[in-house]
Structures are given as C-alpha cells and as structure tokens.
Amino acid sequence: MGGRQVTSGQGSDWEGMRVTVAGLGVSGISAARALTALGALVTVVDGGDSEAHRERAAALEGIEVRLGDAETLPEGTGLVVTSPGWKPSSPLFAAAAEAGVDVVGDVEIAWRLRGPDAPPWLAVTGTNGKTTTTQMLASILRAAGLRTAAVGNIGTPIIDVVLGEEPYNDLDVLAVELSSYQLHWAPSLRAHSAAVLNLAPDHLDWHGSMEAYAADKGRVYEGNRVACVYNVADKATEDMVRGADVEEGCRAVGFTLGAPGPSQLGVVEGILVDRAFVENRQRNAQELAEVSDVDPPAPHNIANALAAAALARAFGVPPKAVRDGLRAFTPDAHRIAHVADVDGVAYVDDSKATNTHAAEASLAAYESIVWIAGGLAKGATFDELVARSAKRLRGVVLIGADRAQIGEALARHAPEVPVVDLDRTDTGAMLAAVQEARRLAEAGDTVLLAPACASMDMFANYNKRGDAFAQAVRELGAGT
C-alpha cells in the first residue's frame, strides 16, 4: 500500500505530508488540528454543506476544507484519516485504494504519535457496557493513586490526550474505550491488556456481516502483553482470545457472575473475587469488593465491574483500590438509572439500551416489569429478546416507528401480556407512555424504559429520550 510510514512520536515525519481527513466531526477536527500542528498539509472533506458544517469549517483556520464532496480524493494525498462513522465501502476509500493510499482512523494516528515514554493503554470494547466499564476502570486506577483518564470513544478524542499540554508518561495509564469502527481502522494498536465485554449483532450495516463485526472487535486483543479479558458467558469473546496473536506470556482471564475458576474473576456469596492475579490461583482467591459496592448492582453492571477489575488487576492495582474505585463510581445518566417511586412502583430510565442485547440485560435486572420499548430497530429482530424476557413482563407500552416489530414478537412469545400500542410521535408521547405504564403497573413492579431501539425517530438522541421519560415521571409524581 502507498502512503509514507510514520514513526511513533516523531512529528517531523509528518512535515509536508498531504493528509486527507474524512469528516468534520469531533474526531476529524481533532485529527486535522493535530496533524497540521505537526507540519502536515491537511485537507478535510465532508459531504455535508449546512450552516453548521460551514461554521465548523471556518473554525479550522489555515486548514483547507472541502464541503459537499465526500467522494473525491484530493490530489497528492499520501494518507487518509477517517472519522469512525465512515463506512469501509465509502467511495473516498475506494479512490484511496485505487491510488495505493492507506486509510486509518484517529486511534491509529494517536497510537503512532505516542512518544518513547508513552503510557500503556488498557482497552475496553464490546457491544454493550463499554462506557460504564471504562469509567469504572478509570475510577479504580485513580483510587490506586495513578494518573489516568477515560478516553477514546467515550468522548475525549485520544489524539488530544496523546498531544496534550501535560502529556501522560509511562508511569501513568489510560483507560481507552474503543468502538468496532475505531478498531477497524487501527491496525497497529497494541494494548497492555484488553477486554471484550460481549458480542451481539449491532452495526451490521456498517461492517457488512456478523463475522466482520466480530473480527473488528477481536482486533483489540492483538499484541496484548499481560491479559486478554473475556466474558465466560459469551463464548464468542473467548474464541476471539484463542485467535489473537499476543505477546509471549499474555494470559486469558475470564469474568463470570458465578463462582470463578482459576484465571477468572467472579462472584461468591455477594463478594467479587479474583482467582487470576493471585499466587497459587488453583487454591487461593482474593476478595475485591462486595456486590453492594457496584452502582447499580444489576447483573450486567456487576459483569462490567468484574471486567474493569480484571484490567486493573492486570496492571497491578491492589484489591483495596478495586473496592474504593467501585464505591466512588457514579454511572452516567440514562443507564439503568432509578428516577422515582410513585405509588410503590419504581420508574427506571435505561434509554441507553438502544439494541436488543442491552435491553435483555436491563430486563434481567427486575422481576416484574412494565416495559416501555420501541424506536428505530436498525434491522434488529426481537423474538429472542421477548422469548427470554416474557416471564418478567406485567405489561408493555410500545412507542416509535418500528414498534410493530416488537408487537409481533410479543404476540408470538408472550400473547398473554397486555400491550398498549401508542401511535403518536408528538412531544407529549412519552408522558402518554408513562401514564399508560402506570395504568398497567402494580405496587412492587418496575416501569422500565429499555427501548431496544435507537431514538432518532422521535428524539435527537437517547439522552433526550431519557430526559423526556424522567420529566414524565416527575409530572406523574406531582399529580399523585
């Protein structure tokens, strides 16, 4: 392939290189500014040409920006740096391949730009739970007295961290959340240790197949030095470890909600236990924390905590820091968040459950549920989700564009469960959904917003959807 090779940490290697940055989003802007500062001749391309696009372009002073054309490769391009959302099938990348030009992502650039005293990366990926696990990991690392940051797909462009005014060094450590998109475009990445939390169908329109999606997730294990952390309950994650090319001595470490075997972390009588990073792991175990130290103590969140603990322990963090870090951690909004109790019914916002795998984990946390579900299905099917969760359902309120697909699955697998089909998308739709859920619920039940769908048919994003739910619950409580 064409394109100049770049040596890690050597800014002079970028001097005069013509780099095309694909996308005028957060990561694209970050890459464009960083590479320009290193002497590269950067052109940003984006298919959009809205007022917002023009404003972002104007803010990139001294950098050429081409709007309204996402297909033409600028003349002389030696490297393309893509934003995560751009599909591999994009015409721009076809043009790059024809010209013999490499295409990489912002994570790859950050990895190449590391200096000789760069901090190690502890990497987290998976279909669901990435952000929570990465934040838990950072909290544990801080509790151990380490300088760290939760970065990557979590919101802070990793290039900005690598090239920050107060750079991290080899005595520090980064907790790095990585999406399948980012991993696809990061061939050189080699983490200290990494975890794949789970694998379920998602983003298949981007990857093209489940096999390609799994292959990109599995890239996170390549070159790991100390530990490849996998989910004992999800065989696909263990298969990824078996197929990874790791450094000599790197170990497979499992996490499980059951009692752990050797080289695993798990749960015994309400205690999070380590049988991986202890002497004589065939016989010994180390208590790390109590289940009650995890907020919230839902099964899938306990699994997140175990994965975070495994990565921290792989880095040498003491048991007390695991406990203290988990106790200090507060989850982000809209992740199985308790909003209020009204008339003995709990109202829980898990608007972040935007796919079936996440919704199933959320539903598994409660015994008797009135479920608010629906939105944009993104090609998902719901039979397996409904069949596994049917016994927990008191009732269901369906909202959104693809609610009929969930309704059909309910008719097949839970015909006795009452269903309200809410055919409206106006601003009062969520209040109506909550009111219908209240009518179906009894004292001791949980009204759970776990939509199993994306939000963009009715809301700007899942945050706005969760905010609407919380506001509706508050109005409900005010009226009692």
Residue, then its C-alpha position, 0 to 999 in steps of 0.5 A: m500500500g502507498g502512503r509514507q510510514v510514520t514513526s511513533g512520536q516523531g512529528s517531523d515525519w509528518e512535515g509536508m505530508r498531504v493528509t486527507v481527513a474524512g469528516l468534520g466531526v469531533s474526531g476529524i477536527s481533532a485529527a486535522r488540528a493535530l496533524t497540521a500542528l505537526g507540519a502536515l498539509v491537511t485537507v478535510v472533506d465532508g459531504g455535508d454543506s449546512e450552516a453548521h458544517r460551514e461554521r465548523a469549517a471556518a473554525l479550522e483556520g489555515i486548514e483547507v476544507r472541502l464541503g459537499d464532496a465526500e467522494t473525491l480524493p484530493e490530489g497528492t494525498g499520501l494518507v487518509v484519516t477517517s472519522p469512525g462513522w465512515k463506512p469501509s465501502s465509502p467511495l473516498f476509500a475506494a479512490a484511496a485504494e485505487a491510488g495505493v493510499d492507506v486509510v486509518g482512523d484517529v486511534e491509529i494516528a494517536w497510537r503512532l504519535r505516542g512518544p518513547d515514554a508513552p503510557p500503556w493503554l488498557a482497552v475496553t470494547g464490546t457491544n454493550g457496557k463499554t462506557t460504564t466499564t471504562q469509567m469504572l476502570a478509570s475510577i479504580l486506577r485513580a483510587a490506586g493513586l495513578r494518573t489516568a483518564a477515560v478516553g477514546n470513544i467515550g468522548t475525549p478524542i485520544i489524539d488530544v490526550v496523546l498531544g496534550e499540554e501535560p502529556y501522560n508518561d509511562l508511569d501513568v495509564l489510560a483507560v481507552e474505550l474503543s468502538s468496532y469502527q475505531l478498531h477497524w481502522a487501527p491496525s497497529l494498536r497494541a494494548h497492555s491488556a484488553a477486554v471484550l465485554n460481549l458480542a451481539p449483532d449491532h452495526l451490521d450495516w456498517h461492517g457488512s456481516m456478523e463475522a466482520y463485526a466480530a473480527d473488528k472487535g477481536r482486533v483489540y486483543e492483538g499484541n496484548r502483553v499481560a491479559c486478554v479479558y473475556n466474558v465466560a458467558d459469551k463464548a464468542t469473546e473467548d474464541m476471539v482470545r484463542g485467535a489473537d496473536v499476543e505477546e509471549g506470556c499474555r494470559a486469558v482471564g475470564f469474568t463470570l457472575g458465578a463462582p470463578g475458576p482459576s484465571q477468572l474473576g467472579v462472584v461468591e456469596g455477594i463478594l467479587v473475587d479474583r482467582a487470576f492475579v493471585e499466587n497459587r490461583q488453583r487454591n487461593a482467591q482474593e476478595l475485591a469488593e462486595v456486590s453492594d459496592v457496584d452502582p447499580p448492582a444489576p447483573h450486567n453492571i456487576a459483569n462490567a465491574l468484574a471486567a474493569a477489575a480484571l484490567a486493573r488487576a492486570f496492571g497491578v492495582p491492589p484489591k483495596a483500590v478495586r473496592d474504593g474505585l467501585r464505591a466512588f463510581t457514579p454511572d452516567a445518566h440514562r443507564i439503568a438509572h432509578v428516577a422515582d417511586v410513585d405509588g410503590v412502583a419504581y420508574v427506571d430510565d435505561s434509554k441507553a439500551t438502544n439494541t436488543h442485547a442491552a435491553e435483555a440485560s436491563l430486563a434481567a435486572y427486575e422481576s416484574i416489569v412494565w416495559i416501555a420499548g420501541g424506536l428505530a430497530k436498525g434491522a434488529t429482530f426481537d423474538e429472542l429478546v421477548a422469548r427470554s424476557a416474557k416471564r418478567l413482563r406485567g405489561v408493555v407500552l410500545i412507542g416509535a416507528d418500528r414498534a410493530q416489530i416488537g408487537e409481533a414478537l410479543a404476540r408470538h412469545a408472550p400473547e398473554v401480556p397486555v400491550v398498549d400500542l401508542d401511535r403518536t410521535d408528538t412531544g407529549a408521547m412519552l408522558a402518554a407512555v408513562q401514564e399508560a405504564r402506570r395504568l398497567a403497573e402494580a405496587g412492587d413492579t418496575v416501569l422500565l424504559a429499555p427501548a431496544c431501539a435507537s431514538m432518532d425517530m422521535f428524539a435527537n438522541y437517547n439522552k433526550r429520550g431519557d430526559a423526556f421519560a424522567q420529566a414524565v415521571r416527575e409530572l406523574g409524581a406531582g399529580t399523585 
